[in-house]
């Protein structure tokens, strides 16, 4: 699980490394600090759920769904990494044909859509476990605290 979260954090860092030129940030974020911050925020999310959801039984049924969400995010990060590596390899091959590129892109899109469908189903399952008021607090935390930019860039540093 920690490795999967690390993979997701690595993706966040990799994606955000292209942003420093636009953001005025002096250098890339420290992956270890990002991972540490992410772990603390994910733990905080579980505590928020335990304190926000009125029924402890419902709250505890939500925790495995969070773990599954993290697994799907890590899986998506792997998909992006594999696709990028494949495109680099294809691009380096002067004799690669258009059909090879089209096939690689179609495969990537299919994997991405499958993961997205899984995430939507997972979010629906999570919503079934909580009230609208409880979900509002959880979703607010996810949108504000688990925002990839917030994870990679500390407040007061370029990029915010």
N, C-alpha and C positions, 0 to 999 in steps of 0.2 A: 504494500500500500504506500509506504513512504517513497519507494522508488517511483511509483506511478505519479505521486504528487510531485516528486522531483522532476519527472519528465514533463509534466504540465508546466512547472515553474521554468524549466529550461526553455520551453516553447515561448512562454511569455517573455523571457529575457531575450531570446533570439529575435522575436518579432519587434520588440521595442528597441533593439540595438540600431535599427535603421532610423529611429526617430530622433536621436540626439542631435543630428545636424539641423533639424528643424526646431528643436526645443531649446537650444542654447545650453544644454547639459554638457559638462566638461568631459565626461567619460561614461562608459557603460556601467550599469548597476552591478553590484557585487552579487553573483548568483547565490552564494551562501547566505547573505543577508536577506535576499528575496525569499529563499526557501524557509529560513527561520521565521520571517514575518508571515509567510503564507501558512505555515504550520500553526502559528499562534492564532491567526484569523480563523482557520478552519476549526480549531479547538473552541474558539470564541463563538463560532456559529453553533456548535453543538450545545454549548452552555446557554446560548440565547434560546435555542429550541426548548431545552429542558426548563428554562424559566418562563418562557412565553406560552407554551402549549399547556392548557389547563389540565389535561389528563396526562399523567406520567406514562401511562401505557401507550397513548398515541405519540407522545414525544419520543419514546424509545423505539417505536416502529418507524420513525422518520430517520433515525441515525443510519441504519443500513442503506436507506435510499440515498443519503448524502455520500456514503462510501461508493455506491454504484455510480453516482454522478461524477465523482472524482476519477473513477476508473474509466468512464466514458470520455472524460476530458483528456486523460492521459492517452487513451487509445487514439483520439483525434490528433493529438500532438504527434504520435508515432506515424499516423497516416500522412500528415503534412510533411514530416521529415523524410519519409520514404518517397513521397511524390517529388519532393525537391531534389533528392539525390538522384532519382530516376531521370528527371528532366536535365540535370547537369550532365549525366552520362550520355543521354540522347543528344544533347546539344553539342557535346564534344565529339560526337561521331559524325564526321562530315558526310558519310554515306547514309545516315539515317533518313528514312522516308517519312513523308508527311503522315502516312497512316500510322506509323509508330507513335508519333506525337499525339495524334488524335486518340489512339487507343489508350495511351498513358493518361491523358486528360479525362477520358470517359471513365476509366477505372477509378481514378481519384474522385471524380464527381459521384460515382456510385457509392464508394466507401463513405464519403462525406455525408451524403444524403441518408445512408443507413444509420450513421452515428447520430445525425440530427433527429431522425425519427425516434431513435432510442431515447434521446434527451427529452423530446417532447412527451413521450409516453411516461418517462420518469417524473417529469414535472407534474403531469396530470395525476400520477399516483401520489406524489407528495401533497398536492392540493386536496386530494380526497381524505388525507389523514388529519387535516387541520381546518379551522374555521377561516372565514375570509379575513377577519381581524388578525388572527395569528399569522396567516400567510402574508399579510401586508407587512408585518414586522420582519418576518424572515426574508422576504423579497427585498425589502429596503436594505437590510444588512448585506445581502448578496450583491446588490447593485452598487452600493457605496463602498463597502469594505473589501469585497473580493474583486473589485475592478482591477484588471491587469495593469493599468497605468499606475494606480495607487500602490500596487504591490511592488512595482519596479522602481518607482520614483518616490522618494520621501518628500513630505511637505516642505515647501520652501526651497526645493532644489529644482532646477530647470525641468520642464516637461509638464508641470501642473497648470 
